[in-house]
């Protein structure tokens, strides 16, 4: 029996009771029956009856399980579910061999814990306070209102003076930032193309070079220390740097970038691992597509907003 610990990504990052969520569990294996199954079907639907322990229906309901090929020897099991309780839970191990009707090899997939959030705790709901008696003396109301009106007029005057200065300052800061992003993008593309043409170094060195290039790109683009972030923490770092404000299209683009780190990690650290035929070109093309998506200007209707 082989137990494989998956690299999992929860979408959305914060899940509440009765939300529809996806747990994308990526893993690497060179087992023939998994490869043959995913080659026949782009998406393979699996049954929830092959978890090795009974599912806790009081805590969650599983809607579907799908297996897809994410690259050479790399696969993603997507579990779509709906939680019914707050707190942490963990799915039991999944018998992938039985699910794919294989009686020779025995492969179990293991999962990490999932946290279901509480809206009440996050909003810090407290009981209503008792009303307080007025503190103003009789006859002072008009004086206070008059003083407030004068302050409002002064504030409007000051704001009008500041706005023009701030608008000009914002314009130039925005232009400088855009120049920085464009330069970062062009430099990243050039470095990736150099790796594409490099046929001298080993695949392990090329995989490390690709990771270094993308980490430097992400650190400049999002102002977050991605050069010191391990692969398993990439998604958490992305959400921390963007505050969950980017569109779902850009989130999916970053997920695509994060998936390439799993494959390049496998090539770097596994014995005798290497890129398959034309895999390096495909991986670089995937990175370039996702970088283009991240660099696209957001439409106002696509930008997420946080609750007040």
Secondary structure, DSSP 4 states (H G I P E B T S, - for coil): -EEEE-EEEEESSSEETT-EEEEEEEEE---HHHHHHHHH-SEEEE-GGGBSS---TTTEEEEEEEEEEEETTEEEEEEEEEE-SSEEE-PPPEEHHHHTT-SS--EEEE---EEEE-HHHHHT--PPPPP----PPTT-HHHHHHHHHHHHHHHHHHHHHHHHHHHHHHHHHHHHHHHHHHHHHHHHHHHHHHHHH--SS-HHHHHHHHHHHHHHHHHHHHTS-GGG--GGGHHHHHHHHHTT-S-HHHHHHHHHHHHHHHHHHHHHHSTT----TTHHHHHHHHHHHHHHHHHSPPPGGGS-----
